[in-house]
Amino acid sequence: MGLFSSLFGKSAKQDRIIEMINNGGIILDVRTQQEFKQGHVQGSKNIPLDTINQKMKDIKKLNKPIILCCASGMRSGQATTILKREGLDVINGGSWRSLAN
């Protein structure tokens, strides 16, 4: 089951994720590089949470809606707060596994 088929019609959050992807959004995985290497959503980008502030210019250059994910949703929640403060269009997608299914 792919990302789109697993998300359609399940919740307002999932509908928003689909909308963001349809508008060119990207999935940004904030786990460590080692975690990311062990498995990730195809096509996602890896910027670990502890480097978010240093990578802010690069993230802003993406100029796209951002769906954040991590292992459980905790780190992506923190990253969501940081990026929203910067005025970016972001949503916490939660666990990367829930986006990959």
N, C-alpha and C positions, 0 to 999 in steps of 0.2 A: 504494500500500500504506500503510495507516494505522499508527499507533503500536502498537495492540494486535495487529494481524495480523502485524506484523513482529517482534514480541517473543515471542509464545507459544512456549514450549517450547525456547528456544534455549540458555539458561544459567540458573544459579541467580541471577545478578545480574539478568538480564532478568525472571525470574519475580518477584523481589523488587520490581522497578520496577512491574510490572503489579499486584502486590498493593497497593503503596502508592497507586497511582492509583485502584484499586478502593475503597480506604479514604479517598478524598477528597484524596489527595495532590496537590500542585501542582508544576509544573516552574518552577524558579527559574534564570534565565539570568544568569550573572555576567559576561558580556561588557560592553564599553562600550555606552553608549546608541547611538552611531553604528553599531557592529557589529550591535546588536539591530535597528535600523531597516532594515538591509540584508537581514534575514531572520531568522525565529525560529519556534519551535514555536507553533502556534496555541494561544492561551489561556495561554501562559507569562507569567511576570512577570520584569521586568528590574531587578535590583539589582546593579550592577557590583561586582566583588570589592573594589575600593578603598573602597567605602562600606559593606561588610558590618558592620563594627563599629559604625558610626554608626546603622545601620538595625536593629540587633539587637532592639530593643523591638518594632518593626513586624513583624519576622520571627517573633518569639515569639508575637505576637498572632494570627498566622495559625492557630496551634494545629492544624497538619496535617502529615502526612509530607511531606518535601521531596525532590524529585529535582533535583539540581543539574546544570547543563550549561554549556558554553562552546564555544569553537571546537575544541579538541583534547582536553579532559579535564584539562589541567594546572591552570587556574584553578579549575575546579569541584572538583578534588581539594583545592586549598588551602582553598576555602570549606567543603568537607566537614569537614576537620579543625577549622576554627574553630567551625562550628556543632555538631559532635559534642561539643566541649569545653563547650558551653553546654547539653548534655543533649538536643539536638533529634534527632528521628528523621529522618536524612538518608542519602542515597546519592549517590555520584558517578555520574551518568548518562553522563558523557563528552561527546562532541561533540553539539551540538544537532541536527546533521543526522542522526545515528543515531537520535535520538528522533523526528524528524519523518517519517522514512520509514515 
